[in-house]
């Protein structure tokens, strides 16, 4: 396992201005804020970043803003996945040119692509860029579940560095780690981070890391040091937050809380609707009790 690729990574949200355009200034502000919170790196333009509501040029602009502000301080993953192989390839080429450390891609979705078609999709992306590839396994959203057999075939390429594993199939995660100890596995469900670590994950990538990085860090360091009481206590704190935010839409809630922290996030793009006003008291409580008192 490459030690560069482990730890806790924020799946960055994308700020928009009052006109609904990507807000580069606030994107950079979010990066600086999270560096100050001790994050190990960034996962850019993934599910949390409303990636499929962004144009190709917007994806490029977001990545460039993150890389410019980061300036080599932390590791940066560029999510390049798309239903279109050519779109994904262009994102991968740009990620290499812009200076990202690695690329990641969710499997193509909507149509029920075969395993061979998904395999070729990943090979095509890897052929377009020499950056390390992290397979993004998110079956509940993509409709496709990465199997250990397919992972074996993909690893024959030599450039697969790991998997972003957003699933609760921890048996599958453990089998992947057992079969490929050289790979870095990232847990993707924040509410199950400790479970993922126990199954062999080397770290985590998540949306709540944008607001709970110090709490997530305590889970991670607690697990690594054998302090399971601390790890469990802080996983429970994360889950208390998620049990509230999932009622209204977690990404909307994270944007509202970051707004309270002084970062102009704007609203999510349509067809998402604004966070209802009735949720704001809960967001203020989360901000005071969990974000400002980690």
C-alpha positions as CSV (number, residue, x, y, z in Angstrom):
1,X,0.0,0.0,0.0
2,X,1.2,3.5,-0.9
3,X,1.3,5.4,2.4
4,X,0.5,8.6,0.5
5,X,-3.0,7.2,0.0
6,X,-4.4,6.6,3.4
7,X,-6.1,8.7,6.1
8,X,-9.2,10.8,6.1
9,X,-10.2,12.7,2.9
10,X,-13.1,15.2,2.6
11,X,-15.4,14.5,-0.3
12,X,-15.7,18.2,-1.1
13,X,-19.0,19.9,-1.7
14,X,-19.2,22.5,-4.5
15,X,-20.1,26.1,-3.6
16,X,-22.3,28.1,-5.9
17,X,-22.9,31.8,-6.0
18,X,-26.2,33.6,-6.0
19,X,-26.6,33.0,-9.7
20,X,-25.9,29.3,-9.4
21,X,-22.4,29.4,-10.8
22,X,-19.4,27.6,-9.3
23,X,-17.9,29.9,-6.7
24,X,-14.2,29.5,-7.1
25,X,-13.3,31.9,-4.2
26,X,-15.4,30.0,-1.7
27,X,-14.1,26.7,-3.1
28,X,-10.6,27.8,-2.2
29,X,-11.9,29.0,1.2
30,X,-13.4,25.6,1.9
31,X,-10.0,23.9,1.1
32,X,-8.1,26.2,3.4
33,X,-10.7,25.7,6.2
34,X,-10.4,21.9,5.9
35,X,-6.6,22.0,5.8
36,X,-6.9,23.9,9.1
37,X,-9.1,21.1,10.5
38,X,-6.4,18.5,9.8
39,X,-7.8,16.7,6.8
40,X,-5.3,14.4,4.9
41,X,-6.6,15.3,1.5
42,X,-9.5,16.0,-0.9
43,X,-11.8,14.0,-3.1
44,X,-13.0,16.5,-5.8
45,X,-16.1,16.5,-7.9
46,X,-17.6,13.3,-6.5
47,X,-21.1,12.5,-5.4
48,X,-20.9,15.1,-2.6
49,X,-19.8,17.7,-5.1
50,X,-22.9,17.4,-7.2
51,X,-20.7,16.1,-10.0
52,X,-23.5,15.0,-12.3
53,X,-25.0,18.5,-12.2
54,X,-21.7,20.0,-13.3
55,X,-20.6,20.6,-16.9
56,X,-17.2,19.3,-18.1
57,X,-15.7,22.8,-17.9
58,X,-17.2,23.3,-14.4
59,X,-15.6,20.1,-13.2
60,X,-12.3,21.3,-14.6
61,X,-12.7,24.7,-12.9
62,X,-13.5,23.1,-9.5
63,X,-10.4,20.8,-9.6
64,X,-8.2,23.7,-10.7
65,X,-9.4,25.8,-7.8
66,X,-8.7,23.0,-5.3
67,X,-5.3,22.3,-6.6
68,X,-4.3,26.0,-6.7
69,X,-5.3,26.6,-3.1
70,X,-3.9,23.2,-1.9
71,X,-0.6,24.0,-3.6
72,X,0.8,20.5,-2.9
73,X,0.0,20.5,0.8
74,X,-2.5,17.5,0.8
75,X,-3.3,14.7,-1.5
76,X,-5.9,15.4,-4.2
77,X,-8.1,12.8,-5.9
78,X,-10.0,13.9,-9.0
79,X,-13.2,12.1,-9.5
80,X,-13.6,11.6,-13.3
81,X,-16.4,9.1,-13.5
82,X,-19.4,9.6,-15.9
83,X,-21.8,7.6,-17.9
84,X,-19.8,8.6,-21.0
85,X,-16.4,7.1,-21.4
86,X,-15.2,10.0,-23.5
87,X,-16.3,12.5,-20.9
88,X,-14.5,10.5,-18.2
89,X,-11.3,10.2,-20.4
90,X,-11.3,14.0,-20.9
91,X,-11.6,14.6,-17.2
92,X,-8.8,12.1,-16.6
93,X,-6.5,13.8,-19.1
94,X,-7.2,17.2,-17.5
95,X,-6.6,15.8,-14.0
96,X,-3.1,14.7,-15.1
97,X,-2.4,18.0,-16.7
98,X,-3.7,20.0,-13.7
99,X,-1.6,18.2,-11.2
100,X,-4.0,15.8,-9.3
101,X,-2.4,13.0,-7.4
102,X,-4.8,10.3,-8.5
103,X,-8.1,9.8,-10.3
104,X,-11.2,7.9,-9.3
105,X,-14.3,6.9,-11.2
106,X,-17.7,5.6,-10.4
107,X,-18.9,2.8,-12.8
108,X,-21.0,3.9,-15.7
109,X,-24.7,3.9,-14.7
110,X,-28.3,4.1,-15.8
111,X,-28.0,1.5,-18.6
112,X,-27.3,-2.0,-17.2
113,X,-23.7,-2.3,-18.5
114,X,-22.1,-5.7,-18.4
115,X,-19.0,-6.5,-16.3
116,X,-17.0,-6.6,-19.5
117,X,-18.3,-3.1,-20.5
118,X,-17.5,-1.7,-17.1
119,X,-14.0,-3.3,-17.2
120,X,-13.3,-1.7,-20.6
121,X,-14.6,1.7,-19.3
122,X,-11.9,1.6,-16.6
123,X,-9.2,0.4,-18.9
124,X,-10.1,3.2,-21.3
125,X,-9.8,5.8,-18.5
126,X,-6.5,4.4,-17.3
127,X,-5.2,4.4,-20.9
128,X,-5.8,8.2,-21.1
129,X,-3.9,9.1,-17.9
130,X,-1.0,7.6,-16.1
131,X,-2.3,8.7,-12.7
132,X,-3.2,6.0,-10.1
133,X,-6.8,4.8,-10.3
134,X,-9.2,4.4,-7.4
135,X,-12.3,2.4,-8.4
136,X,-15.4,4.0,-6.9
137,X,-17.7,1.3,-5.8
138,X,-21.2,2.7,-5.0
139,X,-23.7,0.1,-6.0
140,X,-26.7,1.7,-4.4
141,X,-26.3,4.7,-6.7
142,X,-24.6,3.2,-9.7
143,X,-26.5,0.0,-9.9
144,X,-23.3,-1.9,-10.4
145,X,-21.4,-3.8,-7.7
146,X,-17.6,-4.3,-8.0
147,X,-16.8,-8.0,-7.5
148,X,-13.6,-9.5,-6.4
149,X,-13.2,-11.3,-9.7
150,X,-13.6,-8.0,-11.6
151,X,-11.1,-6.3,-9.3
152,X,-8.6,-9.1,-10.1
153,X,-9.0,-8.4,-13.8
154,X,-8.7,-4.6,-13.3
155,X,-5.6,-4.9,-11.2
156,X,-3.9,-6.7,-14.1
157,X,-3.6,-3.2,-15.7
158,X,-1.0,-2.3,-13.0
159,X,-2.4,1.2,-12.3
160,X,-5.3,0.4,-10.0
161,X,-4.2,1.8,-6.6
162,X,-7.3,1.2,-4.6
163,X,-11.0,1.3,-4.1
164,X,-13.4,3.8,-2.7
165,X,-15.8,1.4,-1.1
166,X,-19.2,2.9,-0.5
167,X,-21.2,-0.1,0.5
168,X,-22.1,-2.0,3.7
169,X,-20.9,-5.3,2.3
170,X,-17.9,-5.5,4.6
171,X,-17.4,-9.2,3.8
172,X,-16.7,-8.1,0.2
173,X,-14.3,-5.3,1.5
174,X,-12.4,-7.8,3.6
175,X,-12.1,-10.2,0.7
176,X,-10.8,-7.5,-1.5
177,X,-8.2,-6.5,1.0
178,X,-7.2,-10.1,1.6
179,X,-6.8,-10.7,-2.1
180,X,-5.0,-7.4,-2.8
181,X,-3.2,-6.2,0.3
182,X,-1.2,-3.8,-1.9
183,X,-4.3,-1.8,-2.6
184,X,-5.6,1.1,-0.5
185,X,-9.2,0.7,0.5
186,X,-11.3,3.7,1.6
187,X,-14.5,3.4,3.5
188,X,-17.2,5.5,1.9
189,X,-20.2,5.4,4.3
190,X,-19.5,7.9,7.1
191,X,-21.9,6.2,9.5
192,X,-19.9,3.0,9.1
193,X,-16.4,4.3,9.2
194,X,-15.3,2.3,12.2
195,X,-16.9,-0.9,10.7
196,X,-15.0,-0.2,7.5
197,X,-11.7,0.1,9.4
198,X,-12.4,-3.2,11.2
199,X,-12.9,-4.8,7.8
200,X,-9.6,-3.6,6.4
201,X,-10.1,0.0,5.2
202,X,-7.0,2.1,5.2
203,X,-9.0,5.3,5.7
204,X,-12.2,7.1,4.7
205,X,-13.6,9.5,2.2
206,X,-16.8,11.2,3.2
207,X,-19.1,14.2,3.0
208,X,-19.5,14.8,6.7
209,X,-15.7,15.2,6.9
210,X,-16.4,18.7,5.6
211,X,-17.8,19.6,9.0
212,X,-16.7,16.8,11.3
213,X,-13.0,16.2,10.4
214,X,-11.7,16.4,14.0
215,X,-14.3,13.9,15.1
216,X,-13.6,11.6,12.2
217,X,-9.9,11.8,13.1
218,X,-10.6,10.6,16.6
219,X,-12.3,7.5,15.2
220,X,-9.3,6.9,12.9
221,X,-6.6,7.4,15.5
222,X,-8.6,5.6,18.2
223,X,-8.9,2.5,16.0
224,X,-5.2,2.6,15.0
225,X,-4.0,2.9,18.6
226,X,-6.4,0.3,19.9
227,X,-8.5,2.8,21.9
228,X,-11.8,1.4,20.8
229,X,-13.8,3.3,23.4
230,X,-12.7,6.6,21.9
231,X,-13.3,5.3,18.4
232,X,-16.8,4.1,19.3
233,X,-17.7,7.2,21.1
234,X,-16.8,9.4,18.2
235,X,-18.5,7.1,15.7
236,X,-21.7,7.6,17.8
237,X,-21.2,11.3,17.6
238,X,-21.0,11.2,13.8
239,X,-24.1,9.0,13.7
240,X,-26.0,11.4,15.9
241,X,-25.4,14.1,13.3
242,X,-26.2,11.9,10.4
243,X,-29.5,10.7,12.1
244,X,-30.6,14.4,11.9
245,X,-29.2,15.4,8.5
246,X,-30.5,12.5,6.6
247,X,-34.1,13.6,7.4
248,X,-33.6,16.7,5.3
249,X,-30.8,15.7,2.9
250,X,-27.3,15.5,4.3
251,X,-25.6,17.5,1.6
252,X,-28.1,20.4,2.0
253,X,-27.4,20.3,5.7
254,X,-23.6,20.3,5.4
255,X,-23.9,23.3,3.1
256,X,-26.0,25.1,5.7
257,X,-23.5,24.3,8.5
258,X,-20.5,25.4,6.4
259,X,-22.4,28.7,5.8
260,X,-22.6,29.1,9.5
261,X,-18.8,28.6,9.5
262,X,-18.4,31.6,7.2
263,X,-18.2,29.8,3.8
264,X,-20.7,30.9,1.2
265,X,-21.9,27.6,-0.1
266,X,-25.1,28.6,-1.8
267,X,-27.9,26.2,-2.5
268,X,-27.7,22.9,-4.3
269,X,-28.6,22.8,-7.9
270,X,-32.0,21.8,-9.1
271,X,-33.7,19.5,-9.1
272,X,-32.6,19.6,-5.4
273,X,-34.9,22.0,-3.4
274,X,-33.6,24.3,-0.7
275,X,-33.2,23.2,2.9
276,X,-36.5,23.9,4.7
277,X,-36.4,26.7,7.3
278,X,-37.7,24.2,9.9
279,X,-34.3,22.4,9.8
280,X,-32.2,25.5,10.8
281,X,-32.5,25.1,14.5
282,X,-31.1,21.6,14.2
283,X,-28.3,22.8,12.0
284,X,-27.4,25.5,14.6
285,X,-27.3,22.9,17.3
286,X,-25.1,20.6,15.3
287,X,-22.8,23.4,14.5
288,X,-22.5,24.4,18.2
289,X,-22.3,20.9,19.7
290,X,-20.4,18.9,17.1
291,X,-18.5,21.3,14.7
292,X,-17.3,23.9,17.1
293,X,-16.8,21.5,20.0
294,X,-15.2,18.5,18.4
